[in-house]
Amino acid sequence: MSEMDDKGKISCVALMSGGLDSILAAAVVKRQGIEVLGIFVNTGFCLADHRRRHPRPEQEPPRNEALRAGADLGVQIEIIDISEEYIKILLNPRHGYGSAANPCIDCKIEMFRRAKNYMEEIGARFIISGEVAGQRPMTQKEFQLKMIAKESGCEDILLRPLSAKILKPTLPEREGWVNRDELHGFAGRGRSPQIALAKELGIADYPQPAGGCFLTDKNFANRLFDLYEHRGKDAITREDLELLKAGRHFRLGEVKVIVGRNEGENNYLEGFAAGRIVMQAADHLGPITIIEGTPDTEQLTIGARITARYGKGRNERLVRVRYKPGGRTRGLNPLSEDEIIEVSPEPGDLERWRI
């Protein structure tokens, strides 16, 4: 029996983000009779994952698009968590950053390495990805596609079904495990071919393209590079990185002030109270503020003014702000007077300090 006749015993590993391209890649290969097993690689910087774990009370938590896509396609999805190891990649990417703090090339290489490990573990034959040649400027130009495949060790076992016809055939095509004629030759940043293919395949439920990674966000990048400057890469912890994901950030010398923007962020920031000063207006609804470092009297006062500025007492002449080193502000017994500071809710030029 030939390899083509024995297709039912052939399986592949699909990198699944849950976006349209990864859905289509899996569907195109699956309809050739090949078993598709998906993986979702969690780097720890997925926006939707963060919002799912720390939802705003007024909003429904976002779904995991990879798991949803797997359920729709009948594809099993394995979640592979690399968040601890990924910190080293983020802090010292061999291939540098993109337009923000995104080490996209190093990220892709690591994801393909993980896919290859999983492929070997389960006895699959090859790997598929939803990449489209020329779609992303940092990772999907032809020379980048080749480099990423080579450096990840996946050079001849990686199939990109949406652009396969304009790329060099790889092992799955040469061996006849997949029919190259039934693959595609998409290229460029336009999405019309993918949308047309989705309609042809009866795929209607897919997310619109949007930034799904903290590391592509310029604000997050500014905070990260500020941390590099004031802390040094060698001293940065995972907790430091987690704190960059929420709040308004202000830099007062070696002291940093982080102010929650809504109830969900207030709850999130309270989880980082240990070892930090925590502030909240005593008589008005408003944000939780945490202060990192050892502030002097002036910096402490500015932190209190910023706290008051973003609360319901912003129009008052004076606002009482309570603070507690290394503790929580909610559910406390009445505070003593030495834990109260009365300030004007007008801190001055906020943009001067904003990160």
C-alpha positions in Angstrom: 0.0 0.0 0.0 1.4 3.4 -0.9 1.8 6.4 1.4 -1.1 8.1 -0.3 -3.3 5.0 0.2 -2.3 4.9 3.8 -3.2 8.6 4.5 -5.5 7.7 7.4 -2.4 6.8 9.5 -0.6 10.0 8.7 -0.9 12.8 11.3 0.6 16.3 11.5 0.9 19.0 14.2 -0.7 22.4 13.5 0.3 25.6 15.2 -3.1 27.0 16.2 -3.6 30.6 17.2 -7.3 30.5 16.5 -7.0 33.2 13.8 -8.3 32.7 10.3 -5.0 31.7 8.7 -4.3 28.9 11.2 -7.9 27.7 10.9 -7.7 27.5 7.2 -4.3 25.8 7.2 -5.7 23.0 9.5 -8.9 22.7 7.4 -7.1 22.5 4.1 -4.8 19.6 5.3 -7.6 17.9 7.2 -9.8 17.6 4.2 -7.1 15.6 2.5 -7.7 12.9 5.1 -4.8 13.7 7.3 -5.2 13.7 11.1 -4.5 17.2 12.4 -3.4 17.6 16.0 -3.2 21.2 17.2 -1.0 23.0 19.7 -1.5 26.4 21.2 1.8 27.8 22.6 1.3 30.1 25.5 4.1 32.7 25.9 2.5 34.5 28.8 1.9 37.6 26.8 -1.4 36.9 25.0 -3.9 39.7 25.6 -6.9 37.5 25.4 -5.5 35.0 28.0 -4.7 37.9 30.4 -8.2 39.3 30.0 -9.7 35.8 30.5 -7.8 35.3 33.8 -8.4 38.9 35.0 -11.8 40.0 33.5 -13.4 43.3 34.0 -16.6 42.8 36.0 -18.7 44.5 33.3 -17.3 42.5 30.4 -17.6 38.9 29.4 -14.2 37.1 29.4 -12.9 36.5 25.9 -12.8 33.0 24.6 -9.6 31.0 23.8 -9.8 31.2 20.0 -7.5 28.2 19.5 -9.7 25.9 21.6 -12.8 27.3 19.9 -11.3 26.7 16.5 -10.2 23.2 17.4 -13.8 22.3 18.6 -15.3 23.7 15.3 -12.8 21.7 13.2 -12.8 18.5 15.2 -9.1 19.1 16.0 -7.6 18.2 19.4 -5.7 21.2 20.9 -2.8 20.8 23.3 -1.8 23.9 25.3 2.0 24.1 25.7 3.0 26.7 28.3 6.5 28.2 27.7 5.9 31.4 29.8 8.8 30.8 32.2 11.3 30.0 29.5 10.0 32.7 27.2 11.2 35.5 29.6 14.8 34.7 28.5 13.8 35.1 24.9 12.0 38.4 25.6 14.9 39.9 27.5 17.7 38.8 25.1 16.3 38.1 21.6 19.0 36.9 19.2 17.2 38.5 16.2 16.1 41.7 18.0 12.7 43.3 18.4 10.1 44.5 15.9 8.4 47.8 16.1 7.7 47.5 19.8 9.0 44.9 22.2 8.1 41.9 20.0 10.9 39.4 19.4 8.8 37.8 16.6 11.6 35.9 14.9 12.9 34.3 18.1 9.3 33.6 19.1 8.5 31.8 15.9 11.7 29.7 16.1 10.8 28.6 19.6 7.2 27.8 18.7 8.4 25.6 15.8 10.9 23.9 18.1 8.1 23.1 20.5 5.9 21.8 17.7 8.7 19.6 16.5 9.2 18.2 20.0 5.5 17.5 20.2 5.5 15.9 16.8 8.2 13.5 17.7 6.5 12.7 21.0 3.2 11.7 19.5 4.7 10.1 16.3 3.3 12.6 13.8 5.0 13.1 10.4 5.1 16.9 9.8 4.1 20.4 11.0 1.8 22.9 9.5 1.5 26.6 10.0 -1.0 29.3 8.8 1.7 31.7 7.7 1.2 33.5 4.4 4.3 34.7 2.5 4.7 38.4 2.6 1.9 39.0 5.1 4.0 40.1 8.1 7.1 42.2 7.4 9.2 40.9 10.3 8.7 37.1 9.9 7.0 36.2 6.6 9.2 37.5 3.9 10.7 34.6 1.9 14.2 34.7 3.4 12.7 35.0 6.9 10.4 32.0 6.3 13.5 30.0 5.3 15.6 31.1 8.2 12.9 30.4 10.8 12.3 26.9 9.4 16.1 26.2 9.4 16.9 27.5 12.8 14.0 25.7 14.4 15.1 22.4 12.9 11.9 22.1 10.9 13.3 23.0 7.5 11.9 20.0 5.5 9.0 19.0 7.8 7.2 22.3 7.8 4.3 22.8 5.4 2.7 26.2 5.0 -0.5 25.2 3.2 -1.7 28.7 2.3 1.4 29.6 0.5 2.8 26.2 -0.4 2.5 26.7 -4.2 4.9 29.6 -4.2 7.4 28.0 -1.8 9.8 25.1 -2.3 8.1 21.7 -1.8 8.9 20.2 1.5 8.9 16.5 2.6 5.1 16.1 3.0 4.6 17.2 -0.6 7.5 15.2 -2.1 6.4 12.1 -0.3 2.9 12.5 -1.5 1.4 12.7 2.0 -0.4 15.8 0.9 -1.5 16.7 -2.6 0.3 20.0 -3.6 -2.4 20.7 -6.2 -4.9 21.1 -3.4 -2.8 23.6 -1.5 -2.7 27.4 -2.1 -0.4 30.1 -3.3 -1.5 33.1 -1.2 0.9 36.0 -0.8 0.9 39.6 0.6 -1.1 41.4 3.2 -4.6 41.3 1.6 -7.1 38.9 3.2 -9.6 38.5 0.3 -8.2 35.1 -0.7 -8.5 33.7 2.8 -12.0 35.1 3.3 -13.1 33.5 0.0 -11.5 30.2 1.0 -13.3 30.4 4.4 -16.6 30.8 2.7 -15.9 27.9 0.4 -15.0 25.7 3.3 -18.1 26.8 5.3 -16.0 28.5 8.0 -17.8 31.6 9.4 -16.8 31.9 13.0 -13.3 33.4 13.2 -11.9 36.5 14.9 -11.1 39.7 13.0 -7.4 40.4 12.8 -6.2 42.5 15.8 -3.2 42.9 18.0 -3.3 39.8 20.3 0.1 40.2 22.0 1.2 42.6 24.7 4.6 42.8 23.1 3.4 44.5 19.9 1.8 47.3 22.0 3.9 50.5 22.1 2.8 51.4 25.6 3.9 48.0 26.9 7.2 48.4 25.1 7.8 51.8 26.6 7.2 50.3 30.1 9.5 47.4 29.4 12.4 49.5 28.1 11.9 51.8 31.0 12.3 48.8 33.3 15.5 47.8 31.5 16.9 51.3 32.1 16.1 51.5 35.8 16.3 47.9 36.9 18.7 46.2 34.5 17.7 43.1 32.6 19.4 40.7 35.0 17.3 41.8 37.9 13.9 41.6 36.1 11.5 39.0 37.4 8.3 37.5 36.0 6.3 39.6 38.6 7.9 42.7 37.2 6.7 41.8 33.7 3.2 40.9 34.9 2.9 44.4 36.4 3.6 46.0 33.1 0.3 44.6 31.8 -2.1 46.8 33.8 -2.6 50.4 34.9 -1.2 53.8 34.2 2.5 53.9 34.8 4.4 57.0 36.0 8.2 57.3 36.7 9.4 59.5 39.6 13.2 58.9 39.5 13.8 55.4 40.8 10.2 55.2 42.1 7.3 54.0 39.9 3.6 54.7 40.5 1.0 52.4 38.9 -2.6 53.4 39.0 -5.5 51.1 38.2 -7.9 52.2 35.4 -11.0 50.1 36.3 -12.2 47.6 38.9 -10.6 44.7 37.1 -7.2 46.4 37.2 -7.7 47.4 40.8 -8.2 43.8 41.7 -5.2 42.8 39.6 -2.9 45.4 41.2 -3.9 44.4 44.7 -2.4 41.0 44.1 1.0 42.7 43.9 0.7 44.6 47.3 3.4 42.6 49.1 6.5 44.7 49.5 5.0 47.8 47.9 3.1 50.8 49.1 -0.6 50.7 48.3 -2.8 53.8 48.1 -6.5 54.5 47.7 -8.7 57.6 48.4 -10.2 57.3 51.9 -13.5 59.0 51.2 -14.1 58.6 47.4 -14.4 55.8 45.0 -11.2 55.6 42.9 -8.2 53.6 41.8 -5.8 51.3 43.6 -2.3 52.7 43.3 0.9 50.8 44.1 4.3 52.4 44.5 7.5 50.6 43.8 10.8 51.7 45.3 11.4 53.8 48.4 9.7 57.2 47.8 10.7 60.3 49.7 8.1 62.7 51.0 7.7 64.6 47.7 7.4 61.4 45.7 4.8 60.0 48.2 2.8 63.2 47.9 2.9 63.1 44.1 1.7 59.4 44.2 -1.2 60.4 46.4 -2.1 63.4 44.2 -2.1 61.1 41.1 -4.3 58.7 43.0 -6.8 61.5 43.9 -6.7 62.8 40.4 -8.1 59.6 38.9 -10.8 59.2 41.6 -14.3 60.5 42.2 -12.8 63.3 44.3 -10.9 64.8 41.5 -12.9 68.1 41.7 -12.5 68.5 45.5 -10.0 71.0 46.9 -8.4 68.4 49.1 -8.7 64.6 49.1 -7.6 62.2 51.9 -5.6 59.3 50.6 -4.8 56.3 52.8 -1.7 54.3 52.3 -0.1 51.2 53.7 3.3 49.8 53.0 3.2 46.2 51.8 -0.5 45.7 52.6 -3.9 45.8 51.2 -6.2 48.8 51.3 -9.6 47.1 51.2 -11.1 45.4 54.2 -8.7 47.1 56.7 -9.6 48.3 60.1 -9.9 52.1 60.4 -6.5 53.5 59.6 -4.5 55.7 62.0 -3.8 59.3 61.1 -0.2 58.6 60.2 -1.5 56.4 57.3 -3.5 59.3 55.8 -2.2 62.0 53.6 -4.3 65.0 52.5 -3.5 66.3 49.1 -4.7 68.4 46.2 -6.0 66.1 43.4 -4.0 68.2 40.9 -0.6 66.6 40.6 0.9 68.9 38.0 2.2 67.8 34.6 1.3 64.1 34.4 2.8 63.7 31.0 6.2 64.6 32.4 6.1 61.4 34.5 4.0 59.1 32.3 5.7 56.1 30.9 
